[in-house]
């Protein structure tokens, strides 16, 4: 039922933002960004317990890559959020740069795992 609350909030803000541009475009952009931030924080609050559960389960089975995976998912969510906000504010260049930065961050996060895989392959070939 949480999605109904979020949906109602977004619909109200959409109507509000579409009626305000006749007065001030800047105010409508700020309201839109504020609504997006509220939705993101609400979702983050909902997902934290689930992420903790996944992390605890991974520790029980000795899977060490869980932190990397969860961080990469977080980077993806944040990247998409910021990119969408930038695109909605008519700044496509910044939106594209944010997507590029997110990809680089995921690559940097994955590098230790990639190095471990290469070391395992080197060990197996010797």
N, C-alpha and C positions, 0 to 999 in steps of 0.2 A: 504493500500500500504506500510505501515511501515514494514510488514513482508517480503516484497521483498527486502527492503534495508538490513534488518538483515540477510536474507538468502544469499544475495550476499556477505556480509561481511564474514559470516561464511564459505562460499565456497572458497573465496579467501584465507582466513587464513588456511583452511584445506589443500589446495594445497601448500601453503607456508610452513606450518609445516611439511608436508610429504616430501618436497624436502630438508629441512634443516638438518634432522638427519644425513645425510652423513657427515655434517660438525660438528655440535654440538647439542647434545640432549638437553642440558641445555637451549640453546637459543630457541629451538622449544617449550619447555615446558613453558618458560616465555611468548612467543608470544601467545600461546594457553590460558594461564591464563589471559593475558591482554585482549584478544578478549572476553573471557567469562565475564570479569568484565565490559567491554564496553557494551556488550549486556544486562547485568543485570541492569546497570545504565540507559540505554536507555529505557528499559521496566519500570523501576521504575519511570522515568520521565513521561512516558505515563499514568501510572496507578494512580498517585497521584490525579489528578482532579476527577477521578471516585470514589476514596476512600473518598474524601472530600464530594462528592455529597451523597454517601451512609451514611456517618456520619451525615450530615445535615438532611437527610430524617429521620433517626432513632431518632434524637433529636426532630423532629416535632411530632413523634408518641410516644415519651417517652419510647423508648426501650433502657434500660441501658446497655445491653450486647454487644453493637456494638463494643466498644473499645476492649473488650476481643477477639471477633471474628476476627477483623481486625489485631490485634497483633498476634494472632495465625496463621493467614494466612501468615503474614510477616515472622514469625519464620519458617514456613514450606518452604516458598520460599528460604530463606537464607540457611536453613539447606540443602535443596536439592542441591542448587548451590555449596556450599562448599564441600559437600560430593562427588558430581560429579567431581569437580576439583581434590580433593584428590585421588579419584579412577583413574582418568586419569593420575595422576602423579605416578601411581603404588604404592599407599599407602592405601591399603584396610583397614588396621587396623584403621587409622585415619578417613577414610570415615565412617566406622561403628560407631566409637565413636561420630562423629558429628551427625549422625542420632539419636543415643541414647540421646545425649545432647539436640537435638531439641525436642524429645519426652518429656523429663523431663521439658524443658522450657514451652511447651504447657500445661503440667499437672499443673505446678506452676501458669501459667496464668489463668487456669480454676478453680483453687481451690476456690477463693472467690465466684464464681457463684455456685459451688458445695455446699459450706457451706450455701449459701442463700437457695438453694433448700432443703437441710436437715432441716434448720430452719422452712421453710414453712411446710414441712411434719410433723415436731414435733408439730407445732402449730395446724395443722389440726387433729392430733391424740389425742390431749388433750381436 
